[in-house]
């Protein structure tokens, strides 16, 4: 899913996330969050060179089980996964190099 897409309120189950093969980015946030909107250009630019990486945007909030299972506290939070396991995390990313560096950590084996 491209980062210019809205956050989806249909969140996958944690078991589904844990079974994702290969690299993936799980992004937690909210469509009305100013920090989330401000970070979108940075996230999009960072992901632009990695179109093959699965990008899942999940609307988070109180009582949302997926965000709680990843202990998300601030938005946006990007969780970089490799074969369903967390490899890196960025909270409120503010630079393309930070996003790119985290992406490198999950794509080294590709």
VEXDO-755988 format. One line per 8 residues: number of its first residue (from 1); for each residue x, y, z of N, C-alpha, C. Coordinates in pm, 1 decimal. Last residue first. Layout:
<pts>
NUM) X Y Z X Y Z X Y Z; ...
</pts>
This chain:
<pts>
110) 1786.1 -972.4 59.7 1718.7 -982.3 -70.4 1816.0 -964.5 -185.3; 1909.8 -923.2 297.5 1914.5 -1060.2 247.8 1849.9 -1076.4 111.2; 1860.1 -654.2 351.4 1997.0 -699.5 331.2 2005.1 -838.4 268.8; 1616.7 -547.5 417.5 1634.3 -590.9 279.6 1774.3 -646.5 252.5; 1608.4 -452.3 671.1 1516.4 -563.0 639.6 1533.8 -614.5 497.0; 1801.4 -253.2 672.6 1812.3 -361.1 770.4 1720.5 -479.2 738.1; 1709.7 -72.0 485.0 1828.3 -152.6 453.8 1840.3 -271.8 548.4; 1507.7 52.5 630.7 1472.2 -36.1 519.6 1589.7 -125.7 480.8
102) 1662.5 207.2 803.5 1579.6 100.2 859.3 1538.7 1.6 750.2; 1771.3 383.1 611.8 1858.7 298.5 692.7 1781.7 181.7 754.4; 1542.3 513.1 515.9 1624.4 431.4 426.1 1713.9 335.5 503.6; 1461.5 652.3 744.8 1372.7 551.7 685.7 1454.0 457.2 597.2; 1685.6 819.0 772.8 1647.1 729.2 882.0 1556.8 617.9 830.3; 1686.3 965.8 528.6 1794.8 872.7 560.2 1760.0 774.5 673.5; 1446.9 1121.2 559.3 1450.7 1012.1 461.9 1566.0 916.8 492.7; 1329.5 1209.9 881.8 1430.6 1220.0 777.0 1426.9 1097.0 687.4
94) 1153.1 1172.2 1082.9 1162.0 1308.4 1031.4 1270.2 1324.3 925.4; 917.0 950.6 1230.4 1033.8 970.4 1143.2 1033.5 1110.5 1083.3; 783.8 865.5 1480.4 779.0 1000.7 1424.9 900.9 1029.9 1336.4; 992.1 601.6 1533.3 878.4 673.5 1589.5 889.3 817.9 1543.1; 1089.5 302.7 1388.4 1104.4 448.2 1386.6 976.8 509.2 1441.2; 1260.4 -2.1 1426.1 1140.8 77.7 1455.4 1178.3 224.1 1447.0; 1356.6 -333.2 1312.6 1383.1 -192.5 1342.3 1250.4 -121.6 1366.0; 1262.5 -590.4 1320.4 1406.3 -570.0 1304.4 1444.2 -427.4 1343.4
86) 1016.5 -818.0 1418.0 1060.4 -678.9 1419.1 1212.3 -670.2 1414.9; 914.8 -1075.8 1198.1 984.2 -1037.4 1320.6 1033.6 -892.5 1310.0; 813.2 -1154.0 952.5 722.0 -1139.1 1065.1 785.5 -1097.5 1196.4; 1033.7 -1139.0 779.8 971.5 -1268.6 809.1 889.0 -1262.7 937.9; 1101.6 -841.7 915.7 1163.0 -939.0 825.9 1108.9 -1074.6 868.3; 974.2 -509.3 951.3 968.6 -652.2 977.3 1046.1 -731.9 872.5; 957.8 -214.0 1116.0 1020.1 -278.6 1000.4 1036.8 -426.3 1032.5; 715.6 2.9 1200.9 779.4 -119.8 1247.3 828.0 -192.2 1123.2
78) 666.4 335.3 1269.9 696.0 240.5 1162.5 768.9 122.7 1223.8; 426.9 541.8 1401.4 531.0 445.9 1435.9 543.9 350.5 1319.3; 336.0 886.1 1395.1 334.9 753.0 1337.7 451.0 669.7 1392.8; 242.8 827.7 1737.1 219.8 813.4 1593.3 301.6 914.9 1515.9; 329.1 637.2 2029.6 321.2 762.6 1955.3 301.1 732.6 1807.1; 308.6 370.7 2115.1 270.7 478.3 2207.2 251.7 611.2 2136.2; 278.1 27.5 2065.7 282.6 159.1 2001.5 231.7 263.1 2099.6; 316.6 -246.6 2120.0 344.8 -144.2 2221.1 363.8 -5.2 2160.7
70) 224.8 -439.1 1956.7 355.1 -383.8 1921.9 396.6 -270.8 2017.0; -20.0 -482.5 2070.7 72.9 -595.8 2067.2 213.9 -551.7 2029.2; -143.9 -238.1 2025.9 -106.1 -272.1 2163.0 -6.0 -387.5 2163.3; -188.0 -256.2 1749.6 -99.3 -153.0 1803.1 -54.1 -183.8 1944.1; -372.6 -471.0 1754.3 -244.9 -483.2 1684.3 -144.8 -380.0 1735.7; -601.7 -386.8 1911.6 -513.2 -495.3 1954.2 -378.3 -501.0 1883.0; -699.5 -83.7 2031.5 -672.1 -151.5 1904.6 -567.5 -260.0 1931.7; -734.2 63.8 2263.3 -803.3 -64.2 2251.4 -781.6 -137.6 2120.4
62) -681.9 374.6 2110.0 -704.5 299.2 2233.0 -782.0 170.8 2205.9; -529.7 330.2 1782.5 -602.3 404.1 1884.5 -621.6 318.2 2007.2; -455.6 334.9 1430.6 -432.8 290.3 1567.4 -514.5 376.4 1662.0; -475.7 209.4 1112.2 -528.9 311.2 1202.8 -518.5 257.1 1344.8; -199.0 103.3 931.1 -305.0 63.2 1022.6 -346.2 181.3 1109.1; -56.5 15.0 633.7 -91.0 130.3 717.3 -214.4 95.8 799.7; 201.1 -169.3 512.6 67.9 -183.1 570.1 43.9 -65.6 664.1; 384.7 -256.2 245.1 365.2 -143.7 337.0 220.3 -148.5 383.7
54) 625.9 -472.4 114.3 486.4 -458.6 157.7 477.4 -349.7 264.1; 853.9 -377.7 -129.1 830.8 -404.2 12.7 684.5 -378.2 47.4; 890.8 -295.3 -386.9 859.5 -437.0 -366.3 830.4 -471.3 -220.3; 975.0 -34.8 -384.1 835.1 -61.1 -420.9 794.1 -205.8 -396.2; 1189.1 124.1 -279.2 1161.0 -12.2 -232.4 1015.9 -49.5 -260.3; 1218.5 385.4 -331.7 1317.0 296.3 -393.5 1294.3 149.7 -356.6; 1012.0 491.9 -170.5 1005.9 500.0 -317.2 1101.5 403.6 -386.6; 1037.2 505.4 103.2 986.8 380.3 45.8 993.2 377.8 -107.4
46) 1125.9 767.7 136.1 1207.9 656.2 182.4 1168.3 524.5 119.9; 907.2 908.0 36.6 1036.4 918.3 -31.2 1128.1 803.3 9.4; 710.3 833.6 225.7 693.2 803.3 83.1 826.1 807.5 9.1; 818.6 941.5 460.8 795.6 797.5 449.4 786.2 758.1 302.6; 816.9 1214.4 395.4 942.1 1148.5 433.9 929.2 997.3 414.9; 541.6 1263.6 349.5 639.6 1282.6 241.3 772.9 1212.5 270.0; 428.6 1189.8 614.7 400.0 1115.1 492.1 499.4 1139.9 378.5; 466.3 1346.9 838.4 568.0 1245.6 809.2 547.4 1176.2 674.8
38) 237.2 1503.4 853.2 364.9 1569.8 830.0 474.0 1469.4 789.7; 46.2 1310.9 919.7 37.6 1381.5 790.7 170.9 1446.2 755.0; 139.4 1243.1 1177.4 129.8 1141.9 1070.4 126.6 1208.3 933.5; 113.1 1480.8 1317.9 246.0 1420.5 1303.5 247.3 1320.7 1188.1; -168.5 1509.0 1305.3 -79.9 1604.6 1239.4 60.4 1551.0 1219.5; -409.5 1268.3 1246.6 -290.7 1300.1 1326.1 -198.7 1393.5 1247.8; -616.1 1164.8 1107.8 -631.9 1301.8 1156.3 -511.5 1350.5 1237.5; -553.5 901.8 1049.1 -573.3 994.1 937.5 -583.4 1140.1 980.7
30) -292.9 765.8 1245.1 -433.3 803.0 1235.3 -446.1 908.5 1125.3; -78.1 477.8 1279.4 -106.9 620.1 1287.6 -255.9 643.8 1282.5; 176.4 251.5 1194.2 64.3 282.6 1281.6 46.3 433.1 1287.6; 292.9 43.3 947.3 286.1 183.1 989.8 159.3 205.8 1070.8; 516.8 -197.9 872.3 387.7 -180.1 936.5 386.7 -38.8 993.2; 678.5 -330.5 603.4 674.4 -214.6 693.1 531.2 -200.4 741.9; 872.7 -623.3 527.1 745.9 -550.4 529.9 759.5 -433.3 626.7; 1050.3 -894.4 367.7 1045.9 -762.6 431.9 907.7 -698.3 423.2
22) 938.8 -1240.2 417.5 1020.2 -1134.2 358.7 1003.7 -1002.8 431.6; 604.2 -1327.4 498.1 736.6 -1370.0 450.9 809.3 -1251.2 388.7; 405.2 -1300.3 778.0 447.1 -1234.1 654.1 588.0 -1278.8 618.9; 324.0 -1398.3 1022.1 345.1 -1494.9 914.1 387.6 -1430.6 781.6; 273.8 -1187.0 1189.4 385.3 -1275.2 1224.4 418.2 -1373.2 1112.9; 38.8 -1092.4 1072.8 161.7 -1013.9 1062.0 283.0 -1103.1 1087.6; -139.7 -1292.0 1155.2 -117.6 -1267.6 1012.4 12.6 -1190.8 990.3; -131.4 -1260.5 1432.7 -85.4 -1386.8 1373.8 -59.0 -1371.6 1223.8
14) -253.9 -1013.1 1465.1 -110.1 -1024.5 1490.5 -54.8 -1152.7 1429.1; -479.3 -939.7 1195.8 -450.6 -1000.8 1325.5 -299.8 -1011.9 1342.4; -507.5 -616.6 1035.9 -485.9 -761.2 1034.5 -462.3 -811.4 1176.6; -766.3 -373.1 1061.0 -631.3 -416.4 1094.5 -620.8 -568.3 1086.2; -932.3 -153.8 911.1 -936.4 -300.5 907.6 -796.2 -352.9 934.2; -876.6 106.8 889.1 -932.9 65.6 1017.8 -949.0 -85.6 1024.0; -582.8 227.1 736.7 -697.2 137.4 729.6 -745.9 101.6 869.3; -487.8 551.3 648.0 -470.6 441.2 742.8 -597.9 358.3 741.1
6) -484.2 626.6 291.7 -523.5 649.4 431.5 -491.4 528.1 518.7; -188.6 655.4 86.2 -318.0 595.4 115.6 -355.3 623.9 261.2; 63.8 729.7 52.0 -34.9 835.4 37.7 -177.1 783.1 58.7; 218.0 500.9 66.1 203.7 579.5 188.4 105.3 694.5 174.2; 63.3 214.2 -86.1 143.3 336.8 -93.6 117.6 423.1 28.3; 85.6 -118.0 0.0 0.0 0.0 0.0 89.6 123.4 0.0
</pts>
